Amino acid sequence: HLHLCREDFEKLFGEGKDLTPVKELSQPGQFLAKERLTVIGPKGMFKNVAIIGPLRSVTQMEISVTDARKMGVPVVIRQSGDIEGTPGMTLVSDMGSVELEEGVMVAKRHIHMTPEQAMRMHVKDNEEVFVVTESYNRSMIYGDVIVRVSENFRLAMHVDTDEANALAGDDQAFGVILKLFEGGSY
């Protein structure tokens, strides 16, 4: 999916236009937009790419490792918003195109939670944890999961498509945070 800044959005969809919300997402205030784009990399392209609103300060595309290989871009795993040194892409709409020097990344897996939830779970913002999951009798342990804490978040873990598919596709999967730091485990 894509996150667009206002300048790039207006180049692609028209000056003074805004994203058209279609569906609320797991995080308060975020939504799937009606508008779609074609994204072109050195070796491949994706059509009908989803845009997530609201508009942001920087344009970025969050993909899976499989997507990176198809597009022909290096796999760069980052937290959302950290685009420095990431590969670029070309965005195309019916109204025009935008050539970006950087902005393509595999988003680092993360958990959104409120400060109260973080306190109850004995974790803090930007801490790395493990998450043990169970789905269709296929347990997995995700390492290097970043905890992201804000009053504006709703508890949810975000992984990319490859990681979600490895969990066998259960839309009601759950996980338990395992913290193996400072001698403690939870």
N, C-alpha and C positions, 0 to 999 in steps of 0.2 A: 504494500500500500504506500501511498504518498502523503506527505505533509507539505503544503505549499505556503510560501510567504505571499503577502498581498501583491507585491510587484509582479512576481511570476504568474500568479493567478490571473491578474488583469491582462497580461500579455497573451495569455492562453484563452481567456473567456470573455474579455471585454472590460473596458474601464468602467468603474463604478458598480460592477457586478459583485455578487456575494455567492458563497457556497449555498446550495440548496439541501437542507437536511432531509434525509430519508429515514434514518433509523438511529436511535440512541445506542451508544455503546456502553461497555462495562464501566468506564470511568465517567463520572459526572461532567456534563458539559461537552463531552466528545460525541461525535456522530459520524455516520457514514453519509457521504454526500452523493447527490444524484450525478454530478459531473464526473466524467471519466477521461483518461488520457491513454495515449500510446507512449511507451517508453522504449527508447532504442539504445542499445549498448553496442560495443565493438563487434560482437558475434551474433547477437540475437535481439529479439524485441518481445515485448508483451503488449497486447492490446487490451483495452477496456480495464485499465488499472484503477482500482478504487482510490478515492481521495478521502482522507479523514479530516474532519473539521474539529474545531475552528481553525482559521488560518494561523500560521505560526510566524516567528521572526526569521526562520530560515527554511529553505526547501530541502527535503530529504526523502529518499525512498528506502523503506525497510523491506528487505528481501530475505530469503533463505539461502543457504549454501548452494542448494540445487539451482535456484534462480540465478545466483552469481555465475555459476558455471555456464548456464544457458546464455546469459547476456555477454559472457566473455570478460567479466570484470574480476579483479582480485577480491578475495574474501577478506573483508575488514569487519571485525566484530567490535561494536562500540555501543555505549549508552546513547539513547536517543538525544539528538541535539549536538553531539560531538562529531562534527563532520570534517574537521580539519584533516587533510591528508587522505580522505576517502576518494574513490574513483568518481568520475562524472557520468553524465547521461544526457540524452536529448529527450525532451518532453514535447509531444505533438498533440495538438487539438485541431478541430476543424477551422479554427481562426488563426492559428500560427504555431510557432515552435519556440522553445527556449533551450539553449545549449548551456548546460551547467558543468562547471569545472570539477565540482565535488558534490557529494551528497548521497552516494549509494553505500548502504551498510547492512550488515546482518545485525539486527538489534540484539544486544546482550539480554539474555533471559533475566526477568526481574519480577518482583512481587510489589504491587501497590498496596499500601495500608495506611491507616490513620495513626497519629501519634499514640493514641490509647491502645490500639492493637499492637503496635510495636513494643510498647511497655509490657503488655501482657505476655508477648512472645519473647521477651528478653533480647530484642534486636534493635538496631539503630539505623538511621538513614545511611545509605551507601555501604552498609556492611554486606559481606558475601557470606552466604549460607548454602547448605545442601537442602534439597527437598526430595523426600522419599514419596513416591507415588504408587498407586495401585489402580489398575484399570483392566478389565477383562482378563483377570489372572495374569497380568503382565506387569510386574513391578519394575520400577526404574528409579534410579537416583540421579537427579540433576545436580551437578556441582556448579560453582561459580554463579550462583543466583544472587543478583543485587537486590537488596531491600531498598525500596523507595518510599519515603514517608512524607505525607502531607495531609493536612486537614481536608483537602479537596479530593482525596482518593477514596475509592471503594475497594475492599479487599479482593484482589484477583492476581493470579500469576499469569504473565504473558510470556509465551514461547513462540518461536517461528513455526512455520508449517511442517518442516522436516521433523522438528522435535515433537510436535503434536501428533504427527502420523506415527512416530515411533511408540507412542503411548497407546496405540491401537484404536484411536478414534472415539473414545468414550466422551460424550459431551457433558457428563457429570463426574468427571474424574476429580479426585481430591489428592491432597498431598499433606505431608507433615514436615515442618521445618526441623532440620537436624543441625545443631550448632556445635562444632567441634573446636572451639577456640577457647583459649585461656583455661584449658583443662575441664571445661564444662560441656555437657551435652544435654539437649532438651528435645 
